[in-house]
Amino acid sequence: MSQILTILRHTLRDGLRSRVVYGLGAFFALAGWMMLRLGGDGGKALLSLLSLSLALVPLVSLTYGASHLYQARRFIGLMLAQPVPRHTVFLGLYAGLSLPLALAWAVGVALPLLATGAVQDPQALLLLLTAGVSLALIFSAIAFWVSMAVENRLKGLGLAIGSWLALAIGWDGMVLMLSYQLADYPLEGPVLALCLANPIDLARILVLLRFDLGAMMGYTGAVFRLFFQGNLGIALAGLALLLWVALPLGMAWRAFSRKDF
């Protein structure tokens, strides 16, 4: 445990010194203040922050995480040369990478909403924080896996950005195309599976189920709400996000445990 804390302290110190981490928190704090000033409504500001978070948190987690880990190769090799278990180095590095990003984003989002007293629905804010922190943890783990599985830095960063483009932008278009091409067939089951296969979609649905905004849910969200409404849907979406944290983290550990530094 002391070894994990030592590595975690070092990586956290590096993370908390990063301009990217401070920039992420400052951007969302400023965006929240501006939305409240222009709209004056906490619910609308929260939904706007959700849209920004769904796009930016995965992108920043992927690019910053992959770049940081490629630059930290020598440090990782040095740590592994010490009498320190490999899983200890892995956990310390992952926590030191993901926690500063998640914390900076959460503080940046919550600060303007709480400071102005604009939070009309505390559960909605809690769901937004849960969704954003989950995305930071998930995509930091994906960045860890990419940086360990792909030796070339440019290829690794390209794969990271490509995965973000596919999940954040291309996914909805693919779902709409499939629903149009296969309109004569029952699609509820496959669409529900596609929804569970995209953590960004799940994060969006987790928050929007609280507001019951069908127009913003899209096709996958509408199908998810059809099967799982209310608190049941929120619980299942949250559980699926937790599983999404575990899946890429397991892939990252597998690549890390096999890599020869």
C-alpha positions as CSV (number, residue, x, y, z in Angstrom):
1,M,0.0,0.0,0.0
2,S,2.8,2.4,0.8
3,Q,4.4,1.8,-2.6
4,I,1.1,2.6,-4.3
5,L,0.8,5.8,-2.3
6,T,4.3,6.8,-3.2
7,I,3.8,6.3,-6.9
8,L,0.3,7.9,-6.7
9,R,1.8,10.9,-4.9
10,H,4.4,11.4,-7.6
11,T,1.9,11.0,-10.5
12,L,-0.7,13.2,-8.8
13,R,1.9,15.9,-8.3
14,D,2.6,15.8,-12.0
15,G,-1.0,15.8,-12.9
16,L,-1.9,18.7,-10.6
17,R,0.9,20.7,-12.2
18,S,-0.5,20.2,-15.7
19,R,-1.9,23.1,-17.6
20,V,-4.3,20.7,-19.3
21,V,-5.9,19.8,-16.0
22,Y,-6.2,23.4,-14.8
23,G,-7.4,24.4,-18.3
24,L,-10.2,21.8,-18.2
25,G,-11.5,22.9,-14.8
26,A,-11.2,26.6,-15.7
27,F,-13.0,26.1,-19.1
28,F,-16.0,24.4,-17.5
29,A,-16.2,26.8,-14.6
30,L,-16.2,29.8,-17.1
31,A,-18.7,28.0,-19.3
32,G,-21.0,27.4,-16.4
33,W,-20.8,31.0,-15.3
34,M,-21.6,32.3,-18.8
35,M,-24.5,29.9,-19.2
36,L,-26.0,31.0,-15.9
37,R,-25.5,34.6,-16.8
38,L,-27.1,34.2,-20.2
39,G,-29.8,31.7,-19.4
40,G,-30.3,32.3,-15.7
41,D,-31.7,28.7,-15.2
42,G,-29.8,26.0,-13.5
43,G,-31.5,23.2,-15.4
44,K,-30.6,24.6,-18.8
45,A,-27.1,25.3,-17.7
46,L,-26.7,21.8,-16.5
47,L,-27.9,20.3,-19.8
48,S,-25.6,22.6,-21.7
49,L,-22.7,21.5,-19.5
50,L,-23.7,17.9,-20.2
51,S,-23.4,18.4,-24.0
52,L,-20.0,20.0,-23.6
53,S,-18.8,17.3,-21.2
54,L,-19.9,14.5,-23.5
55,A,-17.7,15.9,-26.2
56,L,-14.7,17.3,-24.3
57,V,-14.1,15.0,-21.4
58,P,-13.5,11.9,-23.5
59,L,-11.3,13.8,-26.0
60,V,-9.1,15.4,-23.3
61,S,-8.8,12.2,-21.3
62,L,-7.7,10.3,-24.4
63,T,-5.2,12.8,-25.8
64,Y,-3.8,14.0,-22.5
65,G,-3.6,10.5,-21.1
66,A,-1.9,8.9,-24.1
67,S,0.5,11.8,-24.5
68,H,1.4,11.7,-20.7
69,L,2.0,8.0,-20.7
70,Y,4.2,8.1,-23.9
71,Q,6.3,10.7,-22.2
72,A,6.4,8.7,-19.0
73,R,8.1,5.6,-20.5
74,R,11.4,6.2,-18.8
75,F,9.8,6.8,-15.4
76,I,7.7,3.6,-15.8
77,G,10.9,1.6,-16.7
78,L,12.6,3.1,-13.7
79,M,9.8,2.1,-11.4
80,L,9.6,-1.4,-12.7
81,A,13.4,-1.8,-12.2
82,Q,12.8,-1.3,-8.5
83,P,11.5,-4.1,-6.2
84,V,7.9,-2.9,-6.8
85,P,5.1,-5.2,-8.1
86,R,3.9,-4.4,-11.6
87,H,0.3,-4.0,-10.5
88,T,1.4,-1.4,-7.9
89,V,3.0,0.7,-10.6
90,F,-0.1,0.3,-12.9
91,L,-2.6,1.3,-10.2
92,G,-0.5,4.3,-9.1
93,L,-0.1,5.5,-12.7
94,Y,-3.7,5.1,-13.6
95,A,-5.0,6.8,-10.5
96,G,-2.5,9.6,-10.9
97,L,-3.6,10.1,-14.5
98,S,-7.4,9.8,-14.2
99,L,-8.1,11.4,-10.8
100,P,-6.7,14.9,-11.5
101,L,-8.8,15.1,-14.7
102,A,-12.0,13.9,-13.0
103,L,-11.5,16.2,-10.1
104,A,-10.7,19.3,-12.2
105,W,-13.8,18.6,-14.4
106,A,-16.1,18.0,-11.4
107,V,-14.9,21.2,-9.6
108,G,-15.2,23.3,-12.7
109,V,-18.8,22.1,-13.3
110,A,-20.1,22.2,-9.7
111,L,-18.5,25.4,-8.6
112,P,-20.6,27.9,-10.6
113,L,-23.8,26.0,-10.0
114,L,-23.3,25.7,-6.3
115,A,-21.8,29.2,-5.8
116,T,-24.8,30.8,-7.4
117,G,-27.4,28.6,-5.8
118,A,-28.7,27.6,-9.2
119,V,-29.0,23.9,-8.4
120,Q,-32.7,23.2,-8.5
121,D,-32.3,19.4,-8.6
122,P,-29.4,18.1,-6.6
123,Q,-29.9,14.6,-8.0
124,A,-29.5,15.8,-11.5
125,L,-26.2,17.5,-10.6
126,L,-25.1,14.3,-8.9
127,L,-26.0,12.3,-12.0
128,L,-24.0,14.8,-14.1
129,L,-21.0,14.5,-11.9
130,T,-21.3,10.7,-11.9
131,A,-21.5,10.6,-15.7
132,G,-18.5,13.0,-16.2
133,V,-16.2,11.3,-13.7
134,S,-17.1,7.9,-15.2
135,L,-16.1,9.2,-18.7
136,A,-12.8,10.5,-17.3
137,L,-12.1,7.2,-15.7
138,I,-13.2,5.2,-18.8
139,F,-11.3,7.2,-21.4
140,S,-8.2,7.5,-19.2
141,A,-8.1,3.7,-19.1
142,I,-8.6,3.5,-22.9
143,A,-5.7,6.0,-23.3
144,F,-3.6,3.8,-21.0
145,W,-4.4,0.7,-23.1
146,V,-3.6,2.5,-26.3
147,S,-0.3,3.8,-25.1
148,M,0.8,0.3,-23.9
149,A,-0.5,-1.6,-26.9
150,V,0.8,0.7,-29.6
151,E,4.5,1.5,-29.6
152,N,4.5,4.4,-32.0
153,R,3.3,7.6,-30.4
154,L,1.8,9.1,-33.5
155,K,-0.2,5.9,-34.3
156,G,-1.3,5.7,-30.7
157,L,-2.6,9.3,-30.6
158,G,-4.3,8.7,-34.0
159,L,-6.0,5.6,-32.6
160,A,-7.1,7.5,-29.5
161,I,-8.5,10.4,-31.5
162,G,-10.1,7.9,-34.0
163,S,-11.9,6.1,-31.2
164,W,-13.2,9.4,-29.9
165,L,-14.5,10.4,-33.4
166,A,-16.2,7.0,-33.7
167,L,-17.9,7.1,-30.3
168,A,-18.7,10.8,-30.0
169,I,-19.6,11.7,-33.6
170,G,-19.9,8.7,-35.8
171,W,-21.9,6.5,-33.5
172,D,-25.3,8.3,-33.8
173,G,-25.0,8.4,-37.6
174,M,-24.3,4.7,-37.7
175,V,-27.4,4.0,-35.5
176,L,-29.6,6.2,-37.7
177,M,-28.3,4.6,-40.9
178,L,-29.0,1.1,-39.5
179,S,-32.4,2.0,-38.2
180,Y,-33.3,3.4,-41.7
181,Q,-31.9,0.5,-43.7
182,L,-33.5,-2.1,-41.4
183,A,-36.7,-0.3,-40.7
184,D,-38.8,-3.3,-41.5
185,Y,-37.2,-5.4,-38.8
186,P,-37.6,-5.3,-35.0
187,L,-34.6,-3.2,-33.9
188,E,-35.2,-2.6,-30.2
189,G,-32.9,-5.3,-29.0
190,P,-29.9,-4.4,-31.3
191,V,-30.3,-0.7,-30.7
192,L,-30.3,-1.4,-26.9
193,A,-27.1,-3.4,-27.3
194,L,-25.6,-0.5,-29.3
195,C,-26.5,1.9,-26.6
196,L,-24.8,-0.2,-23.9
197,A,-21.7,-0.5,-26.2
198,N,-21.1,3.3,-26.1
199,P,-20.2,4.8,-22.8
200,I,-20.8,8.4,-24.1
201,D,-24.3,7.4,-25.0
202,L,-24.8,5.8,-21.6
203,A,-23.6,8.9,-19.8
204,R,-26.0,11.1,-21.8
205,I,-28.9,8.8,-21.1
206,L,-28.0,8.6,-17.4
207,V,-28.6,12.3,-16.9
208,L,-31.4,12.8,-19.4
209,L,-33.5,10.1,-17.8
210,R,-33.8,12.4,-14.8
211,F,-35.1,15.2,-17.0
212,D,-37.3,12.9,-19.2
213,L,-36.3,14.8,-22.3
214,G,-37.1,12.4,-25.2
215,A,-36.1,14.9,-27.9
216,M,-32.5,15.1,-26.6
217,M,-32.1,11.3,-26.0
218,G,-31.9,10.4,-29.7
219,Y,-33.0,7.0,-31.0
220,T,-30.8,4.9,-28.6
221,G,-32.0,6.9,-25.6
222,A,-35.6,6.5,-26.6
223,V,-35.3,2.8,-26.9
224,F,-33.5,2.6,-23.6
225,R,-36.3,4.6,-21.9
226,L,-38.9,2.3,-23.5
227,F,-37.4,-0.7,-21.7
228,F,-36.1,1.0,-18.5
229,Q,-37.8,4.0,-17.1
230,G,-37.3,6.1,-14.0
231,N,-35.0,5.0,-11.3
232,L,-34.5,1.5,-12.8
233,G,-33.1,3.1,-16.0
234,I,-30.8,5.4,-14.0
235,A,-29.6,2.5,-11.9
236,L,-28.9,0.3,-15.0
237,A,-27.2,3.1,-16.9
238,G,-25.0,3.8,-13.9
239,L,-24.1,0.1,-13.5
240,A,-23.3,-0.2,-17.2
241,L,-20.9,2.8,-16.8
242,L,-19.2,1.1,-13.9
243,L,-18.7,-2.0,-16.1
244,W,-17.3,0.3,-18.8
245,V,-14.7,1.5,-16.3
246,A,-13.7,-2.1,-15.5
247,L,-13.5,-3.3,-19.1
248,P,-10.9,-0.8,-20.6
249,L,-9.0,-0.9,-17.3
250,G,-8.7,-4.7,-17.6
251,M,-7.5,-4.3,-21.2
252,A,-5.0,-1.7,-20.1
253,W,-3.7,-3.9,-17.3
254,R,-3.3,-6.8,-19.8
255,A,-1.3,-4.7,-22.2
256,F,0.8,-3.2,-19.3
257,S,1.5,-6.6,-17.7
258,R,2.9,-8.0,-21.0
259,K,4.9,-5.0,-22.1
260,D,8.7,-5.1,-21.9
261,F,10.0,-1.7,-20.9
